[in-house]
C-alpha cells in the first residue's frame, strides 16, 4: 500500500524524449496511453505486492496550457482493493527556457474497503524544469492536506537529472523525500536510476532500479507503454 505518480517519467525525461504526458499542453489534443509494468512503484513502494500491473489513461489539453486527464492501474494492497483511478488537471506553460506545471490530482480507489480509513486523497503540485542541450533538470513539490488512510498533511519533494546520450534514449536519476506532519517517524527518502527510450514513434520502454532509505526492498522494474491519438 502507499506509504507516502504513479508516473515514472518526470518533466525532464519527457522533455528530452519528446513523449506526450499530462504536463504537456498542445492545441486541442486528446491522447491515450496504456502500459504494462513488472511492478507498480509509487515513491519507492510497490503498489502491487511486487507483481505486475497494467495501466492506462487519457489526457486532453488545449493551446492555453490547461490540461486534464484520467489514469488507472491495477493494484494489490493485500485487501479487497484492486484498482487505482486518478483524476487530475492543471496548467503548464513555458517562461523563457523554463517549463512550469501546477495542478491537482485525486488518487481514488473505487473498490477499497471502508474499514481502516479513507484510501482516497488529494494532492496539489508545482513543478519546474529546464533543458540545456542533451541534459534536463526538473523539481516538483506535491502536498496533500490529508494523505492516504487519513494520515494527515504530507509533502513529497523530488528532483532529477536526465541525459539523452543517443537519439530517443535517455539515462536519468531521481531522488524524492516523503514527509509526514503527524507521523515524522515515517519520513523516508527514495532513489531511482533508469534508462528509457522510444521505438516505432508511439512505443516507449523503461528499465529502472528503485531503492529506499529505510532498508526497504530494492527493486528492478521494466515497463513498456503505447501512446495513441494526439
C-alpha positions as CSV (number, residue, x, y, z in Angstrom):
1,X,0.0,0.0,0.0
2,X,1.0,3.6,-0.3
3,X,3.2,5.0,2.5
4,X,3.9,8.4,1.0
5,X,2.8,9.2,-9.8
6,X,2.3,7.0,-10.2
7,X,4.0,8.0,-13.3
8,X,7.7,7.4,-13.5
9,X,8.5,9.9,-16.3
10,X,9.3,13.4,-14.9
11,X,9.3,16.7,-16.7
12,X,12.9,16.4,-17.6
13,X,12.7,13.0,-19.2
14,X,9.5,13.9,-21.1
15,X,11.2,17.0,-22.4
16,X,14.3,15.1,-23.6
17,X,12.5,12.2,-25.3
18,X,9.6,14.3,-26.6
19,X,6.9,11.9,-25.2
20,X,3.4,13.2,-24.5
21,X,2.4,13.5,-20.9
22,X,-0.2,15.2,-18.8
23,X,2.2,18.0,-18.2
24,X,2.4,18.9,-21.9
25,X,-0.1,21.3,-23.4
26,X,-0.8,21.4,-27.1
27,X,-3.6,22.7,-29.4
28,X,-6.8,20.9,-28.7
29,X,-5.4,17.4,-28.4
30,X,-6.7,14.2,-26.9
31,X,-4.2,11.4,-26.2
32,X,-4.3,8.0,-24.7
33,X,-1.8,5.6,-23.2
34,X,-1.6,2.0,-22.0
35,X,1.3,0.4,-20.2
36,X,2.4,-2.9,-18.7
37,X,5.0,-2.9,-15.9
38,X,6.7,-5.7,-13.9
39,X,5.9,-3.8,-10.6
40,X,4.0,-0.6,-10.0
41,X,6.3,1.5,-7.8
42,X,5.0,4.7,-6.1
43,X,7.7,6.8,-4.4
44,X,9.8,3.7,-3.8
45,X,7.0,1.5,-2.5
46,X,5.3,-1.3,-4.5
47,X,1.6,-0.9,-5.1
48,X,1.2,-4.5,-6.5
49,X,2.9,-6.6,-3.8
50,X,5.9,-6.9,-6.1
51,X,3.8,-8.2,-9.0
52,X,3.0,-6.8,-12.5
53,X,0.4,-4.1,-13.2
54,X,-1.5,-2.9,-16.3
55,X,-2.4,0.8,-16.5
56,X,-3.8,3.3,-18.9
57,X,-5.4,6.7,-19.3
58,X,-6.4,9.7,-21.4
59,X,-5.2,13.3,-21.4
60,X,-6.8,16.3,-23.0
61,X,-5.0,19.6,-23.5
62,X,-5.5,22.9,-25.3
63,X,-3.2,25.7,-26.5
64,X,-4.0,27.8,-23.5
65,X,-1.9,25.5,-21.3
66,X,-4.8,23.9,-19.5
67,X,-4.9,20.1,-19.3
68,X,-6.9,17.3,-17.6
69,X,-6.8,13.6,-17.5
70,X,-7.7,10.3,-16.0
71,X,-5.4,7.4,-15.3
72,X,-6.0,3.9,-13.8
73,X,-3.9,1.0,-12.7
74,X,-4.3,-2.4,-11.1
75,X,-3.1,-2.6,-7.5
76,X,-2.7,-5.2,-4.7
77,X,-2.7,-3.8,-1.2
78,X,-3.4,-7.2,0.5
79,X,-7.1,-6.3,1.0
80,X,-10.0,-6.0,-1.4
81,X,-8.6,-3.1,-3.3
82,X,-7.8,-4.0,-6.9
83,X,-7.8,-0.6,-8.7
84,X,-6.4,2.9,-8.6
85,X,-8.2,5.6,-10.5
86,X,-6.7,9.1,-10.6
87,X,-8.3,12.3,-11.9
88,X,-6.0,15.3,-12.4
89,X,-5.9,18.7,-14.0
90,X,-3.6,21.7,-14.2
91,X,-1.8,24.4,-16.2
92,X,1.5,24.0,-18.0
93,X,3.4,26.8,-19.7
94,X,6.9,27.9,-20.7
95,X,8.6,31.0,-19.4
96,X,11.7,31.7,-21.4
97,X,13.7,28.4,-21.2
98,X,11.8,27.2,-18.1
99,X,8.8,24.7,-18.1
100,X,6.2,25.4,-15.3
101,X,3.5,23.0,-14.3
102,X,0.9,23.4,-11.5
103,X,-2.2,21.4,-10.7
104,X,-4.0,18.9,-8.6
105,X,-4.7,15.1,-8.5
106,X,-7.3,12.9,-6.8
107,X,-5.9,9.5,-6.0
108,X,-9.0,7.2,-6.0
109,X,-9.6,3.6,-5.0
110,X,-13.1,2.7,-6.1
111,X,-13.3,-0.7,-4.5
112,X,-11.3,-0.1,-1.4
113,X,-12.8,-1.4,1.9
114,X,-14.5,1.2,4.2
115,X,-12.7,-0.1,7.3
116,X,-9.4,1.3,8.4
117,X,-9.7,4.8,7.0
118,X,-10.3,6.5,3.6
119,X,-7.7,5.5,1.0
120,X,-8.7,8.3,-1.4
121,X,-6.8,11.5,-1.1
122,X,-6.0,14.8,-2.9
123,X,-2.6,16.2,-3.8
124,X,-1.6,19.6,-5.2
125,X,1.7,20.0,-7.1
126,X,4.0,22.6,-8.6
127,X,6.9,21.7,-10.9
128,X,9.7,23.4,-12.8
129,X,12.0,22.1,-15.5
130,X,14.9,23.3,-17.6
131,X,16.6,21.7,-20.6
132,X,20.1,22.6,-21.8
133,X,21.2,20.6,-24.8
134,X,21.1,16.9,-24.0
135,X,20.7,17.5,-20.3
136,X,17.4,18.3,-18.4
137,X,16.7,19.0,-14.8
138,X,13.3,19.1,-13.0
139,X,12.0,19.5,-9.5
140,X,8.5,19.1,-8.1
141,X,6.7,19.6,-4.8
142,X,3.5,17.7,-4.0
143,X,1.4,18.4,-0.9
144,X,-1.7,16.6,0.5
145,X,-3.9,18.2,3.2
146,X,-4.8,14.6,4.3
147,X,-2.8,11.8,2.9
148,X,-3.5,8.1,2.4
149,X,-5.6,6.5,5.1
150,X,-6.4,9.9,6.7
151,X,-2.8,10.1,8.0
152,X,-2.7,13.9,8.0
153,X,-0.8,16.5,6.0
154,X,2.1,15.2,3.9
155,X,4.6,16.5,1.3
156,X,6.7,14.9,-1.3
157,X,9.8,16.7,-2.8
158,X,11.5,15.3,-5.8
159,X,14.2,16.3,-8.3
160,X,16.0,14.6,-11.1
161,X,18.5,14.9,-14.0
162,X,18.2,13.2,-17.4
163,X,20.8,12.9,-20.2
164,X,19.9,11.9,-23.7
165,X,23.0,10.0,-24.8
166,X,21.6,8.7,-28.1
167,X,18.6,9.6,-30.3
168,X,15.5,8.8,-28.3
169,X,17.4,7.2,-25.4
170,X,18.0,8.9,-22.1
171,X,19.5,8.0,-18.7
172,X,18.0,9.6,-15.7
173,X,18.4,9.6,-11.9
174,X,16.0,10.9,-9.3
175,X,15.6,11.4,-5.5
176,X,12.5,12.0,-3.5
177,X,11.7,12.8,0.1
178,X,8.4,11.9,1.8
179,X,7.5,14.0,4.9
180,X,4.5,13.4,7.2
181,X,3.5,16.2,9.6
182,X,1.7,13.9,12.1
183,X,4.0,10.9,11.9
184,X,7.5,12.2,11.4
185,X,8.9,8.7,12.2
186,X,7.6,7.5,8.9
187,X,9.6,10.1,6.9
188,X,11.9,8.5,4.3
189,X,13.7,9.0,1.0
190,X,13.6,7.1,-2.2
191,X,16.1,6.9,-5.1
192,X,15.9,5.6,-8.7
193,X,18.0,5.4,-11.8
194,X,16.7,4.4,-15.1
195,X,17.1,4.2,-18.9
196,X,14.2,5.0,-21.2
197,X,13.7,5.1,-24.9
198,X,11.1,5.2,-27.7
199,X,10.5,2.8,-30.6
200,X,8.2,3.0,-33.6
201,X,7.2,6.6,-32.6
202,X,4.4,5.6,-30.1
203,X,6.0,2.7,-28.2
204,X,8.2,3.5,-25.1
205,X,10.2,1.3,-22.8
206,X,11.8,2.0,-19.4
207,X,14.2,-0.1,-17.2
208,X,14.5,1.3,-13.7
209,X,16.1,0.5,-10.3
210,X,14.4,1.7,-7.1
211,X,15.8,1.9,-3.6
212,X,14.6,3.2,-0.2
213,X,16.5,4.9,2.6
214,X,14.8,2.8,5.3
215,X,16.2,-0.6,4.3
216,X,13.1,-1.4,2.3
217,X,13.2,-3.9,-0.6
218,X,15.1,-2.6,-3.6
219,X,13.5,-3.4,-6.9
220,X,14.2,-3.5,-10.7
221,X,11.3,-2.6,-12.9
222,X,10.7,-2.9,-16.6
223,X,7.8,-1.0,-18.3
224,X,6.6,-0.9,-21.9
225,X,3.9,1.6,-23.0
226,X,2.0,2.6,-26.0
227,X,0.5,6.0,-26.7
228,X,-2.1,6.9,-29.3
229,X,-4.1,9.9,-30.5
230,X,-2.7,13.4,-30.3
